[in-house]
Amino acid sequence: MQVRGYLFVLCAAALWALIGPLSKQAIAYGVAPLEAAFWRSAIGWSMFAAHAFISRSWKLQCADAPAVAAFGVFGVATLFGAYILAIHYVGAALASVLLYTAPAWVAVLAWLMLGESMTGNKILALCLTLVGVACVSLGPSLLSGRGLGAVNLPGILLGLLSGLSYATYYIFGKRYLGRYATPTLFLYALPVGCLCLLPFVSFGHKSWQAWLTLAALGLTTTYGAYSVYYAGLRRLEATRTAIVASLEPVLAATLAYVWWNERFDVSGYLGSALILGAVACTILGAPGKSAAAAPEPVAEANA
């Protein structure tokens, strides 16, 4: 059960690592950052909607509608918008690493709201993750002698905001995955996110290459990634899932180097190594069975 959970989360991390390169490619084709975020949400929603209706998993209880709508605001609009703007300002590699301040927020929120224990392995893994993030984001300016004034503050703050909004996925998922299949949740959350982004979007003419890139962004990083990620979250504790998914910035940095020639310095590679160490610490410290794993509904067999 746990092995499958780790494999699902690792697959999601690999798909999410495509967000930076595909977003930068869309921007290079003339698509504005927030328009790319809008189409990522809208195209992903169309796929989840088709999945939900084919599998007949579209029913949502009225009492849960406000929570799902709030998730659409913070987990979709805020995350998608802040993250792609961070990519625009500081690059795909750094933005993806800043996103992974999320495990620190998850550990605290899961402890307060889900009753998960704060073990020594989790604390160590979280410390390694946070130090790794600091090395990648602040290290280059400090080591070069330029000081913090050389840091792109708007990009850093947007990256941190994306990490905070990303943390809601773990808490929301643990509360509602036992009640609904993944397509059901995104059938209603994604259009809320689209509507929140819409006032900030300026639509422009797009080439077929731009549309192809946007379609790939919606298919892989929204529909595909969230489907396998929530399948993994059903089988693992929220904190463990968050830290294992921290492989994403390492993969994203590799893709950014190959695709856009974005490079880290020594501190960046050190930070990436610390994040990998946090992932290893989490997996090695896993118990025989996750007590916090949510039950899998029958509808999810089609997801």
C-alpha positions in Angstrom: 0.0 0.0 0.0 2.7 2.5 1.0 5.0 1.5 -1.9 2.2 2.2 -4.4 1.6 5.5 -2.6 5.3 6.6 -3.0 5.3 5.6 -6.7 2.1 7.6 -7.3 3.6 10.7 -5.6 6.9 10.3 -7.4 5.0 10.2 -10.7 3.1 13.3 -9.8 6.4 15.1 -8.9 7.8 14.2 -12.4 4.7 15.6 -14.1 4.7 18.8 -12.0 8.3 19.3 -12.9 7.0 20.1 -16.4 5.2 23.2 -15.2 8.2 25.4 -15.4 9.5 24.4 -18.8 6.0 24.3 -20.4 5.0 27.6 -18.8 8.1 29.3 -20.0 7.6 27.8 -23.5 4.0 29.2 -23.6 5.3 32.6 -22.5 8.0 32.4 -25.2 5.1 31.9 -27.7 3.5 35.1 -26.5 1.1 33.9 -23.9 0.9 36.1 -20.8 1.7 34.4 -17.6 -1.7 34.6 -16.0 -3.4 33.6 -19.3 -1.3 30.5 -19.3 -2.4 29.8 -15.7 -6.0 30.3 -16.8 -5.8 27.8 -19.7 -3.9 25.3 -17.5 -6.9 25.3 -15.2 -9.5 25.4 -17.9 -8.0 22.6 -20.0 -7.4 20.5 -16.9 -11.0 21.1 -15.8 -12.4 19.9 -19.2 -10.5 16.6 -18.7 -11.7 16.1 -15.1 -15.3 17.0 -16.2 -15.2 14.3 -18.9 -13.8 11.8 -16.4 -16.4 12.7 -13.7 -19.3 12.3 -16.1 -18.0 9.1 -17.7 -17.5 7.5 -14.2 -20.7 9.1 -12.9 -18.9 10.7 -10.0 -20.3 14.3 -10.2 -22.4 14.4 -7.1 -21.3 16.9 -4.4 -23.1 17.4 -1.1 -24.3 21.0 -0.6 -22.6 21.2 2.8 -19.2 20.6 1.2 -19.6 23.2 -1.5 -18.1 26.1 0.5 -15.0 24.2 1.3 -14.6 23.1 -2.3 -15.1 26.6 -3.5 -12.5 27.9 -1.0 -10.1 25.3 -2.3 -10.7 26.6 -5.8 -9.7 30.1 -4.7 -6.6 29.2 -2.7 -5.6 25.8 -4.2 -6.2 26.7 -7.8 -6.3 30.4 -8.5 -3.7 31.5 -6.0 -1.4 28.6 -6.6 -1.6 28.6 -10.4 -1.3 32.4 -10.6 1.4 32.9 -8.0 3.5 30.0 -9.3 3.6 31.0 -12.9 4.4 34.6 -12.0 7.2 33.3 -9.9 8.5 31.3 -12.9 8.3 34.5 -15.0 10.3 36.6 -12.4 12.9 34.2 -11.1 12.9 31.2 -13.5 11.5 27.7 -13.4 14.3 26.1 -11.3 14.1 28.6 -8.4 10.3 28.9 -8.5 9.9 25.2 -8.2 12.2 25.1 -5.1 10.3 28.0 -3.4 7.1 26.0 -4.0 8.5 23.4 -1.6 8.3 25.5 1.5 4.9 23.7 1.5 6.1 20.7 3.6 6.8 23.1 6.5 3.2 24.5 6.3 1.8 21.0 5.9 3.6 19.6 8.9 2.1 22.3 11.1 -1.4 22.2 9.6 -1.5 18.4 9.7 -0.4 18.4 13.3 -3.1 21.0 14.2 -6.0 19.9 12.0 -5.4 16.2 11.2 -3.8 15.0 14.4 -0.7 13.6 12.7 2.2 13.1 15.1 5.4 15.3 14.7 8.1 12.6 14.8 11.8 13.2 14.9 12.2 12.0 11.3 9.6 14.5 10.1 11.2 17.4 12.0 14.6 16.5 10.5 13.2 16.2 7.0 11.4 19.5 7.4 14.6 21.2 8.6 16.6 19.8 5.6 13.9 21.0 3.2 13.8 24.5 4.6 17.6 24.8 4.7 17.7 23.5 1.1 15.2 26.1 0.0 17.2 28.9 1.7 20.4 27.7 -0.1 18.8 27.7 -3.5 16.9 31.0 -3.2 19.3 33.2 -1.1 22.7 31.5 -1.5 23.6 32.9 -5.0 23.2 36.6 -3.9 25.0 36.1 -0.5 27.9 34.1 -1.9 28.5 36.6 -4.7 28.7 39.4 -2.2 25.8 41.3 -3.8 23.7 40.9 -0.6 20.0 40.5 -0.2 19.4 43.6 -2.2 20.1 41.6 -5.3 17.3 39.1 -4.5 14.3 39.4 -6.8 11.9 40.0 -3.9 8.6 39.9 -5.9 9.6 36.6 -7.4 10.7 35.2 -4.0 7.4 36.3 -2.3 5.3 34.9 -5.1 7.2 31.6 -4.8 6.6 31.5 -1.1 2.9 32.3 -1.6 2.7 29.4 -4.1 4.2 27.2 -1.3 1.6 28.3 1.2 -1.3 27.8 -1.2 0.2 24.4 -2.2 -0.1 23.3 1.4 -3.9 23.4 1.2 -3.8 20.4 -1.2 -2.7 18.0 1.5 -5.1 19.2 4.2 -8.0 19.5 1.8 -7.3 16.1 0.3 -7.1 14.3 3.7 -10.5 15.8 4.7 -12.4 15.0 1.5 -10.7 12.1 -0.4 -12.6 9.7 1.8 -15.9 11.1 0.6 -15.2 11.9 -3.1 -13.3 10.6 -6.1 -10.6 12.9 -7.4 -12.5 14.0 -10.5 -15.5 15.1 -8.4 -13.4 17.5 -6.4 -11.7 19.1 -9.4 -14.9 19.2 -11.4 -16.1 21.9 -9.0 -12.8 23.4 -7.7 -11.2 24.2 -11.1 -13.9 26.4 -12.6 -13.9 28.5 -9.3 -10.2 29.0 -9.9 -10.8 29.9 -13.5 -13.4 32.5 -12.5 -11.0 34.0 -9.9 -8.2 34.3 -12.5 -10.4 35.7 -15.3 -10.4 39.4 -14.2 -6.6 39.4 -14.4 -6.3 37.7 -17.8 -5.7 39.5 -21.1 -6.4 37.1 -23.9 -4.3 37.4 -27.1 -3.8 35.7 -30.4 -2.1 32.3 -30.0 -0.3 30.2 -32.6 -0.9 26.5 -32.9 2.4 25.9 -31.1 1.1 28.0 -28.1 -2.2 26.0 -28.1 -0.3 22.7 -28.2 1.9 23.8 -25.3 -1.1 24.9 -23.2 -2.9 21.6 -23.9 0.2 19.7 -22.7 0.3 21.9 -19.6 -3.3 21.1 -18.8 -3.1 17.4 -19.6 0.2 16.6 -17.8 0.5 19.1 -14.9 -3.2 19.4 -14.0 -5.2 16.3 -14.9 -2.4 13.8 -14.9 -0.4 15.0 -12.0 -3.4 15.6 -9.6 -4.9 12.3 -10.5 -1.9 10.2 -9.5 -1.0 12.6 -6.6 -4.3 12.2 -4.9 -4.1 8.4 -5.4 -0.8 8.6 -3.5 -2.2 10.9 -0.8 -4.9 8.2 0.0 -2.1 5.8 1.0 0.3 8.1 2.9 0.3 10.7 5.6 0.0 14.3 4.4 3.4 15.3 5.7 5.2 12.3 4.1 3.4 12.9 0.8 4.5 16.6 0.9 8.1 15.8 1.5 8.4 12.9 -1.0 6.9 15.2 -3.7 9.8 17.6 -2.9 11.7 15.7 -5.6 9.8 18.0 -8.0 12.2 21.0 -7.7 15.2 18.7 -8.4 13.6 17.3 -11.5 12.4 20.8 -12.5 15.9 22.2 -12.1 17.2 19.5 -14.3 14.6 20.2 -17.0 15.2 23.9 -16.7 18.9 23.4 -17.3 18.4 21.1 -20.3 15.5 23.2 -21.8 16.5 26.8 -20.9 20.1 26.5 -19.7 19.1 27.7 -16.2 22.0 27.0 -13.8 22.5 26.7 -10.1 25.7 27.7 -8.3 27.3 25.6 -5.5 24.6 26.7 -3.0 21.8 25.7 -5.4 23.2 22.2 -5.8 23.7 21.9 -2.1 20.1 22.9 -1.5 18.9 20.4 -4.0 21.0 17.7 -2.2 19.4 18.7 1.1 15.9 18.3 -0.4 16.8 14.8 -1.7 18.1 14.0 1.8 14.8 15.1 3.3 12.9 12.8 0.9 15.2 9.8 1.8 14.7 10.6 5.5 11.0 10.6 5.1 10.9 7.3 3.3 13.3 5.5 5.6 11.4 6.7 8.7 8.0 5.5 7.4 6.1 3.1 9.6 4.7 -0.2 8.4 1.3 1.3 7.8 0.1 4.9 7.6 -2.5 5.4 10.2 -3.7 8.6 8.6 -4.3 7.2 5.1 -7.8 8.0 3.9 -10.1 5.2 2.8 -10.5 4.7 -0.9 -14.0 5.2 -2.2 -15.4 2.8 -4.8 -15.7 5.7 -7.4 -11.9 6.1 -7.3 -11.4 2.8 -9.0 -12.1 4.6 -12.2 -9.6 7.4 -11.5 
